[in-house]
Amino acid sequence: MGSSLGTSGITINLHQNNPIYFTDEPLSGTVCWNNRHETVRTSNVYIILIGEVGYTAQRMAFNPSDGTRKAVTEFHYTKFYSSKISLVDSPFENELIVLSRGQYS
């Protein structure tokens, strides 16, 4: 949402529940947001879908103070996809949308 106000109370439900999605695979579902604030004024509401691959690697680390070695697990992530999807846009360039308290989807 571009604001820390709007990040709580968001639920994304995808119609298919796959552990892995391919870059060209279509996604569909609903985005639900529970606005707990009296009003939120914004020019747009959007989500960003990010695709990333993650893996772990182990390396041996040497501790010079006591001469011991131990295995250290490192976590690596590589982002390979990002797409911004607009959910609500103000119809006018300099006008804000006013969202009252409640549920939006």
Residue frames as a rotation matrix with the C-alpha (Angstrom) as fourth column:
MET 1
0.566 0.824 0.000 0.00
0.824 -0.566 0.000 0.00
0.000 0.000 -1.000 0.00
GLY 2
-0.042 -0.639 0.768 2.96
0.481 -0.687 -0.545 2.32
0.876 0.347 0.336 0.18
SER 3
-0.019 0.108 0.994 2.03
-0.727 -0.684 0.060 3.13
0.686 -0.722 0.091 3.76
SER 4
-0.908 -0.359 -0.214 2.66
-0.115 0.707 -0.698 1.25
0.402 -0.609 -0.684 6.97
LEU 5
-0.482 0.819 0.310 -0.99
-0.792 -0.256 -0.554 1.95
-0.375 -0.513 0.772 7.86
GLY 6
0.343 0.807 -0.481 -2.41
-0.939 0.283 -0.196 -0.43
-0.022 0.519 0.855 5.30
THR 7
-0.389 -0.608 -0.692 -0.20
-0.687 0.692 -0.221 -3.45
0.613 0.390 -0.687 5.74
SER 8
-0.913 0.085 0.399 -2.04
-0.257 0.640 -0.724 -5.11
-0.317 -0.763 -0.563 8.63
GLY 9
-0.112 0.955 0.274 -5.13
-0.245 0.241 -0.939 -7.19
-0.963 -0.172 0.207 8.06
ILE 10
0.021 0.066 -0.998 -4.29
-0.998 -0.063 -0.025 -8.29
-0.064 0.996 0.065 4.49
THR 11
-0.046 0.003 0.999 -5.20
-0.123 0.992 -0.009 -11.80
-0.991 -0.123 -0.045 3.32
ILE 12
-0.228 -0.053 -0.972 -4.43
-0.970 -0.072 0.231 -13.15
-0.082 0.996 -0.035 -0.14
ASN 13
0.065 0.344 0.937 -6.33
-0.208 0.923 -0.324 -16.28
-0.976 -0.174 0.131 -1.16
LEU 14
-0.619 -0.316 -0.719 -5.20
-0.765 0.033 0.643 -17.93
-0.180 0.948 -0.262 -4.39
HIS 15
0.458 0.868 -0.194 -7.62
-0.888 0.434 -0.152 -20.21
-0.048 0.242 0.969 -6.22
GLN 16
0.688 -0.336 -0.644 -4.89
0.073 0.914 -0.399 -22.82
0.722 0.228 0.653 -6.66
ASN 17
0.804 -0.371 0.465 -2.68
-0.563 -0.219 0.797 -23.78
-0.193 -0.903 -0.385 -3.74
ASN 18
0.782 -0.591 -0.197 0.62
0.311 0.645 -0.698 -24.85
0.540 0.485 0.688 -5.30
PRO 19
0.633 -0.626 -0.456 3.92
0.496 -0.125 0.859 -24.82
-0.595 -0.770 0.231 -3.40
ILE 20
-0.556 -0.823 -0.121 5.68
0.339 -0.357 0.870 -23.64
-0.759 0.443 0.477 -6.60
TYR 21
0.701 0.708 -0.084 4.44
0.239 -0.344 -0.908 -21.30
-0.672 0.616 -0.410 -9.34
PHE 22
-0.173 -0.739 0.652 6.13
0.941 0.071 0.330 -20.79
-0.290 0.670 0.683 -12.69
THR 23
-0.755 -0.249 -0.606 6.79
0.184 -0.968 0.169 -17.30
-0.629 0.016 0.777 -14.07
ASP 24
-0.878 0.414 -0.241 4.32
-0.398 -0.350 0.848 -17.66
0.267 0.841 0.472 -16.96
GLU 25
-0.662 0.653 -0.368 1.65
0.685 0.726 0.056 -19.44
0.304 -0.215 -0.928 -14.89
PRO 26
-0.262 0.632 0.729 -1.61
-0.171 -0.774 0.610 -17.48
0.950 0.035 0.310 -14.48
LEU 27
-0.886 0.042 -0.463 -2.67
0.461 0.207 -0.863 -16.73
0.060 -0.977 -0.203 -10.90
SER 28
-0.235 0.831 0.504 -6.14
-0.138 -0.542 0.829 -15.88
0.962 0.125 0.242 -9.72
GLY 29
-0.381 0.150 -0.912 -7.64
0.872 0.386 -0.300 -15.23
0.307 -0.910 -0.278 -6.33
THR 30
0.647 0.625 0.437 -8.80
0.379 -0.761 0.527 -12.50
0.662 -0.175 -0.729 -3.98
VAL 31
-0.671 -0.741 0.005 -7.06
0.431 -0.395 -0.811 -9.88
0.603 -0.543 0.585 -1.90
CYS 32
0.528 0.839 -0.131 -8.93
0.568 -0.234 0.789 -8.94
0.632 -0.491 -0.600 1.27
TRP 33
-0.675 -0.703 0.222 -8.01
0.320 -0.551 -0.770 -5.99
0.665 -0.449 0.597 3.47
ASN 34
0.381 0.744 -0.548 -9.56
0.861 -0.069 0.504 -5.15
0.337 -0.664 -0.667 6.81
ASN 35
-0.325 -0.436 0.839 -9.15
0.167 -0.900 -0.403 -1.41
0.931 0.009 0.365 7.35
ARG 36
0.045 0.283 -0.958 -9.10
0.965 0.235 0.115 -0.88
0.257 -0.930 -0.263 11.13
HIS 37
-0.859 -0.394 -0.326 -8.51
0.457 -0.877 -0.146 2.86
-0.229 -0.275 0.934 10.84
GLU 38
-0.073 0.864 -0.499 -11.27
0.182 -0.480 -0.858 5.47
-0.981 -0.154 -0.122 10.81
THR 39
0.956 0.270 -0.115 -10.26
-0.071 -0.167 -0.983 6.52
-0.285 0.948 -0.140 7.28
VAL 40
-0.083 -0.967 0.240 -7.30
0.514 0.165 0.842 5.98
-0.853 0.194 0.484 4.99
ARG 41
0.816 0.248 -0.522 -6.51
-0.255 -0.657 -0.710 8.52
-0.519 0.712 -0.473 2.28
THR 42
-0.202 -0.885 0.420 -4.37
0.172 0.390 0.905 7.30
-0.964 0.255 0.073 -0.59
SER 43
-0.099 0.119 -0.988 -3.86
-0.880 -0.474 0.031 7.75
-0.465 0.872 0.152 -4.32
ASN 44
0.128 0.151 -0.980 -3.66
-0.726 0.687 0.011 4.01
0.675 0.710 0.198 -5.01
VAL 45
0.344 -0.040 0.938 -3.74
-0.693 0.664 0.282 0.52
-0.634 -0.747 0.201 -3.54
TYR 46
0.450 -0.265 -0.853 -1.52
-0.720 0.458 -0.522 -2.17
0.529 0.849 0.016 -5.03
ILE 47
0.757 -0.363 0.544 0.24
-0.157 0.706 0.690 -5.43
-0.634 -0.608 0.477 -4.33
ILE 48
0.151 -0.763 -0.629 3.61
-0.981 -0.035 -0.193 -6.58
0.125 0.646 -0.753 -5.63
LEU 49
0.976 0.110 0.187 4.01
-0.122 0.991 0.051 -10.23
-0.179 -0.073 0.981 -6.51
ILE 50
0.182 -0.980 -0.085 7.60
-0.982 -0.185 0.034 -11.38
-0.049 0.077 -0.996 -6.06
GLY 51
0.963 0.004 -0.270 9.08
-0.052 0.984 -0.173 -14.65
0.264 0.180 0.947 -7.25
GLU 52
0.193 -0.947 0.258 12.24
-0.970 -0.223 -0.094 -15.87
0.147 -0.232 -0.962 -5.63
VAL 53
0.613 -0.145 -0.777 14.23
0.059 0.989 -0.139 -19.04
0.788 0.040 0.614 -5.29
GLY 54
0.467 -0.444 0.764 15.89
-0.877 -0.340 0.338 -19.90
0.110 -0.829 -0.549 -2.02
TYR 55
0.597 -0.336 -0.728 18.52
0.161 0.940 -0.301 -22.39
0.786 0.063 0.615 -1.00
THR 56
0.867 -0.387 0.315 20.81
-0.419 -0.220 0.881 -23.11
-0.271 -0.896 -0.352 1.92
ALA 57
0.461 -0.810 -0.363 24.51
-0.041 0.390 -0.920 -23.85
0.886 0.439 0.147 1.90
GLN 58
0.970 -0.209 -0.125 26.79
0.153 0.122 0.981 -25.01
-0.189 -0.970 0.151 4.66
ARG 59
0.388 -0.913 0.124 30.35
-0.148 -0.194 -0.970 -23.89
0.910 0.358 -0.211 5.20
MET 60
0.400 -0.367 -0.840 32.89
0.871 0.436 0.225 -24.60
0.284 -0.821 0.495 7.89
ALA 61
0.671 -0.158 0.724 33.76
-0.222 -0.975 -0.007 -21.66
0.708 -0.156 -0.689 10.10
PHE 62
-0.059 -0.801 -0.595 36.97
0.707 0.388 -0.592 -21.49
0.705 -0.455 0.543 12.12
ASN 63
0.943 0.296 0.152 36.93
0.081 -0.647 0.758 -19.89
0.323 -0.703 -0.634 15.56
PRO 64
0.160 -0.983 0.092 40.44
0.024 -0.090 -0.996 -18.48
0.987 0.162 0.009 16.15
SER 65
0.125 -0.112 0.986 39.90
-0.891 -0.449 0.062 -17.98
0.436 -0.887 -0.155 19.89
ASP 66
0.286 -0.005 0.958 39.56
-0.699 0.683 0.212 -21.70
-0.655 -0.730 0.192 20.67
GLY 67
-0.665 -0.692 -0.281 40.70
-0.671 0.389 0.631 -23.32
-0.327 0.609 -0.723 17.40
THR 68
-0.382 0.592 0.710 37.41
0.265 0.806 -0.530 -25.11
-0.886 -0.014 -0.464 16.77
ARG 69
-0.942 0.212 -0.258 35.53
-0.309 -0.261 0.914 -25.48
0.127 0.942 0.312 13.51
LYS 70
-0.453 0.849 0.271 31.78
0.206 0.395 -0.895 -25.67
-0.868 -0.350 -0.354 13.15
ALA 71
-0.621 0.349 0.701 29.27
0.772 0.119 0.625 -25.93
0.135 0.929 -0.343 10.33
VAL 72
-0.599 0.445 -0.666 27.42
-0.055 -0.852 -0.520 -22.69
-0.799 -0.275 0.535 9.60
THR 73
-0.174 0.635 0.753 24.24
0.934 0.348 -0.078 -22.70
-0.311 0.690 -0.654 7.51
GLU 74
-0.820 -0.083 -0.567 23.82
-0.072 -0.967 0.245 -19.76
-0.568 0.242 0.787 5.14
PHE 75
0.113 0.930 0.349 20.49
0.656 0.193 -0.729 -18.82
-0.746 0.312 -0.589 3.56
HIS 76
-0.879 -0.412 -0.240 20.44
0.057 -0.592 0.804 -17.39
-0.473 0.693 0.544 0.04
TYR 77
0.215 0.962 0.167 17.52
0.545 0.023 -0.838 -15.89
-0.810 0.271 -0.520 -1.91
THR 78
-0.898 -0.439 -0.009 17.46
0.221 -0.470 0.855 -14.70
-0.379 0.766 0.519 -5.50
LYS 79
0.073 0.938 -0.338 14.55
-0.055 -0.335 -0.941 -12.63
-0.996 0.087 0.027 -6.80
PHE 80
-0.819 -0.364 0.444 13.70
0.375 0.246 0.894 -13.46
-0.435 0.898 -0.065 -10.40
TYR 81
-0.398 0.762 0.511 10.26
0.671 -0.138 0.728 -11.91
0.626 0.632 -0.457 -10.85
SER 82
-0.689 0.289 -0.664 8.38
0.431 -0.573 -0.697 -8.83
-0.582 -0.767 0.271 -9.68
SER 83
-0.602 0.574 0.555 5.02
0.512 -0.256 0.820 -7.51
0.613 0.778 -0.141 -10.83
LYS 84
-0.919 0.324 -0.224 3.06
-0.037 -0.637 -0.770 -4.59
-0.392 -0.699 0.598 -9.40
ILE 85
-0.543 0.819 0.185 -0.72
0.684 0.303 0.664 -5.07
0.488 0.487 -0.725 -9.61
SER 86
-0.911 0.267 0.314 -2.93
-0.351 -0.901 -0.253 -2.06
0.216 -0.341 0.915 -9.05
LEU 87
-0.652 0.722 -0.230 -6.11
0.758 0.613 -0.223 -2.80
-0.020 -0.319 -0.947 -7.08
VAL 88
0.581 0.789 -0.197 -7.50
0.775 -0.611 -0.160 0.75
-0.247 -0.060 -0.967 -6.76
ASP 89
-0.636 -0.730 0.251 -6.37
0.771 -0.616 0.161 3.96
0.037 0.296 0.954 -8.47
SER 90
-0.201 0.517 -0.832 -7.64
0.231 -0.800 -0.553 7.48
-0.952 -0.304 0.042 -8.03
PRO 91
0.423 0.420 0.803 -9.53
0.857 0.103 -0.506 8.52
-0.295 0.902 -0.316 -11.17
PHE 92
0.920 -0.120 0.374 -7.85
0.041 -0.918 -0.394 11.95
0.391 0.377 -0.840 -10.99
GLU 93
0.190 -0.976 -0.102 -4.12
0.347 0.165 -0.923 12.62
0.918 0.140 0.370 -10.77
ASN 94
-0.712 -0.546 0.441 -4.09
-0.136 -0.510 -0.850 14.85
0.688 -0.665 0.289 -7.67
GLU 95
0.157 0.851 0.501 -7.13
-0.855 -0.136 0.500 13.42
0.494 -0.507 0.707 -5.87
LEU 96
-0.857 -0.457 0.238 -6.97
-0.510 0.684 -0.522 10.95
0.076 -0.568 -0.819 -3.00
ILE 97
-0.090 0.787 -0.611 -9.30
-0.039 0.610 0.791 8.01
0.995 0.095 -0.025 -2.45
VAL 98
-0.425 0.042 0.904 -10.90
-0.889 -0.207 -0.409 7.90
0.170 -0.977 0.126 1.01
LEU 99
-0.259 0.273 -0.927 -11.36
0.002 0.960 0.282 4.39
0.966 0.071 -0.249 2.39
SER 100
0.222 0.447 0.866 -13.52
-0.875 -0.301 0.380 4.13
0.431 -0.842 0.324 5.50
ARG 101
-0.580 -0.354 0.734 -13.18
-0.719 0.646 -0.256 1.54
-0.383 -0.677 -0.629 8.22
GLY 102
0.557 0.811 0.180 -14.30
-0.648 0.560 -0.516 -1.88
-0.519 0.171 0.838 6.99
GLN 103
-0.069 -0.506 0.859 -13.49
0.175 0.842 0.510 -4.84
-0.982 0.186 0.030 4.81
TYR 104
0.374 0.079 -0.924 -12.40
-0.826 -0.424 -0.371 -4.53
-0.421 0.902 -0.093 1.16
SER 105
-0.141 -0.469 0.872 -11.80
0.147 0.861 0.486 -7.27
-0.979 0.197 -0.053 -1.40
